[in-house]
Amino acid sequence: MQEKKWDGKSYGTPLGYKMFIFCIRFLGLRFTYAILFLASIYYIFKRKSRESTTQFKKIYKNWSHKTKKIGFFFLFKRVFTFGQVLIDRVAVFFGIKFHLEEDGVNNLESILQSGGIILGSHFGNWEAGLSILKQKKDLKTYVAMSVVEGDFLQKILQKKARNFVSVIPLDRDHDSLFKIKNCLQENKVVAMHGDRYFGKMRTIESSFMGEQAHFPTGPYIIGATLQKKICFVSVVKIKWNTYKVVCSEPLLCTWDRQYKKNDQIKAWLQKYISFIEENLRDYPEQWFNFYDFWAKK
């Protein structure tokens, strides 16, 4: 039986991460990728990798907007690309430079000036994207994320990124909502994902790649309540040393009493889904939700 919920845990062990960090620092990125190639063979036999990829392949193949054919080696390509993304997340903090292609990055200006929400997803390399954008925009961000006790990679990234990122741990008691609200009221930038939920988070169901899936409603409710703009962002790896950062035009969510709130949230959510789908159609191997994303709640 395939996992139906995201458990928050990342791949890998502390020993494995330490080995890759050593390779990054002293042997370079390309050598580290070569080691990763061998490690990826092991991970393709993990049930989580196989089952989630089988589900995704089926949905992508039936999707009318797909632009690529994905075949037998798609599982390995997905796992290998995910491994590169994990390595790159660490590499940027050890001074390794990546080339950056920009698409709409200037759309962040109004978010940076008056505060707002940067809404990402588990597509591409979100964490490396924040650090790259920091170099371009001197970005100081509060990141709302699920913190997993004892997660070695999370500890490393939080320690290295603390100069320009402050973490707001998402919790099941909703204290994090008040912290997010306070940051936005102080005209700060809050980054979060719009494609995962846990516990009793409020969600809404909508079509994603032709199948129904649940998405959290929090970003849109907070944005509309506080009148803060939302900018959708994706960061895609297009070459071994190059990323493309795509930013949507800022969306200002405003409640309209003529319509039901759920209908308005669904309309705003659809803009986010369309943005993710537009990027995902060309880079399906960079969809990194390794669980049953389309499961019924």
N, C-alpha and C positions, 0 to 999 in steps of 0.2 A: 504494500500500500504506500503510495507516494505521500510525502509530507504535505500537509495542507496549510501549515502555518510557518512563517519565518521565525527562526529561533534566535536570530541576532548574532550567531557565532560566525566567525570568519574561518576560512580554510587555514591549514598550516599549524605548526607547533612552534613554541619559542625557539627550540634548537634550529629548526628549519629557517626561521626568520633571521636568526643571528648569523647563520651561514650565508644567507643571501646578502645581508647587510655588509658582512666582511668582503664579499665578492664585489659589491657595488663600490665600496670605498677604496679597495686596493687593486682590483682587477679590471674594473670598468664595466660599462653597461652591456656591451655586446657579449663579453665573456659570461656575464651573469645570465643573459638570455639563453646562452648555449647550455648552461647548467639547468636552467628552467625547462628546456626542451625535454630533457631526460625525466625531470620530476613530473612533467605534465602527463607522461605515459602512465605513471602511477595513479594520478588523480582521475583519469578517464574511467577507471574501474570503480570509482566511488559511486554508490547508489544514488546519492543526491545529484551528482553531475549527470548521470545517465538518464534518470527519470525526468528531471526538469528539462533537459535538452530534448528528449523524445517528445515531451508535451509541446515545447516551444516550436520544434521543427514542424510538427503537425499543424499548428495554428498558423505559422508563417507560410507554409506551403499552400494553405487554403485562403490566405489573405489576398484580396484582389489588388492591393496596392504594393505588393512586393516587387522588388527590382532585381533580386539576385536568386540564383538557384543554389540551394544548400544540399549537399550530398553526404556521402558516407563519412568523410573526414571532418564534418562540421563540429562534432563533439570535441575532437582534439583541438581544432582551431579555436573554439570558444574557451576551453580550459587554458590553452597556451596564451591567448590574448588576455584572459583574466589575470594570469600569473604576471604578465608584463605590466599590467596596470598596477598590481600590488607593488611590484618592484619600483615602478616609476613614482608611486606615491612617496616612497622612502627616498628615492634618488634625488628628488628636488631639494630635500633638506640637507643633502650632503654636497650641494653645490653643482650638481649636474644640470646643465642648461638644456632646455627643450625649445625647439623652434615653435612659434605660435602663429597660427592663421586666425584672423579675427573675422567674425561675421556678426555685425550689430552690437559690438562691445560698447559702443558709445551710448547705447540704450540704457546702460547702467547709471548714467550721470544723474538722472533725477532720483534714482534710488539712493545713491550715495549722498546727495545733497540734503534730502528731507527724510531719509530713513525709509525702509520698506522691506519687502520680502524677496529674496532670491530663491526661486523654487527649482530644485534640481531633481534628479532621478538616479536610479541605479543602472544607468546606461552610460557607458564610457568611463571617464576617470574624473569624478567630481572633486575629490580631495586635491589631486595635482592641479586641477583647474583653478581652485581657490588660490593656491600658492603662486601660480603663474599670473593670475589676474592681480594679485597683490603687487607684483613687480610693475604692472602697467598702471594700476589705479590707486596704489597705496591703500588697498582694501583692508579695512578692519571689520571683522565680521563676528557675530555671535551665531554659533552653529547649534541648532537644536537637533540632537541625535540620541539614539538609544545607546547607552553605555553598558557594555558587557563586562561584568566583573572578571578580572584576570585575563582579559584579551590583550595579548602581548603587542600586537600591531597597533591597536588603539592607543595603548600607553606610549608607545614610541612616537606616533604621529602627534598626539596631544602635547607631548613634551617639546617636540621640535617646532610645533606651530603656535606655541603659546604667545609669541610676540604679536601675532596678528589674528589669532582666532581664540575666542573664548567659548567653551562648550556649555550649553544648557542641556543637562541630561533629561531626556524624555522619561516620564515616570507614569505609573498607573494611577496615581492619586491626583493627577492633573495640576500639581504645583507648577510644573513647567509652563503651563499656559499663562500663569500670572507673570512669570519671568519674561516670557516672550512679549506679553502685552506691555510690560514696563519698559523693555528695550525699545519697542516701536514707538511708545509715547515719548521717549527721550530722543527720537529721530535717529535711532541706530539701525544698522542693517542686520537682519536675521536671515540666515540661510537654513534651508531644510529640504527634505525630500518630499515629493508629492505622490510617491508610488508605493509606500509601505505603511502599514498600520499594525498595531498590536494591542492586545487586551481588549478593552471596551471602547476604544476610540470610535467616534462617530464616522461612518463611511457612507458613501453613496455609490450605487451600481451604475456603470455606464459601459458602452461598447468600446473595447480596445482590441485592435487588430481583428475585428469581426466577431469577437467573443466577449461575453459579459464578465466584468471584473470589478472589484471593490477598490475605491480610492478614498483616502481620508479627506474630510471636509474642512478640517481646522484652518488651513492656510487661507481659504476663501472667506470663511466666517470672520476670522481675525482681521483680514485685510479690509473687508467691507465695514466692519464695526468701527475700526480705527481710521478708515479712509486712507489707507496706505497702499501704494502701488505694489504690484507683483510682477517680477521679471522672470521668465522661464529661461533656464540656462542648461546647455548640454556641452560636454567636453569630450570630443571624439579623437581617438588615436588614429591618425591617417598614415603615418610612417613610423619607423622604429624610433625616431627622435623628434617627431612633429605631432602637435595636437592642434585641433581646430575648436575654437570656442565660439559657440553660437548663442546669441542672446536675443530674445524676443523683444518686441516693443512693450513697454510697461503697460500692465493692465490695471486700471482702477476699478475695483468692484464697488458698486454703490447699490444699496437696497432700494428697490422700487416697490411701493405698497400695492401697486396694481397686480403684482405677480406673487405667486407662492415662493417662499424662500428656497424650498428644495429645487424648484424649477430654475431659479436664478443660479444657485450653486452648480447645478448640472450644466448650465450654459457656460459658466466660467471654467468648470472642469473640462468641458469639451475642447476649449481652446488649448488647455494644457496637454490633453491627450493628442490633439492634432499636431502640436509642436513635437512631442516625443515620437509620434508615428513618422513624421516627416524625416526625422533624423535616423530613426531605427530602420527604415525601409532599405537604406543603403549599407548599414553596418549591423546586420542581425547578430553577428558573433559578439557584439559588445553589449548585449542585454544580459546583465549580471544579477538577475533575481533567480537564485538556484532553489526554488521551491515552487509549489503549486500556486502560481499567481492568480489563476482563474478559478480557484476553488470557491465554492459557495460558502458564505459566512455562516 
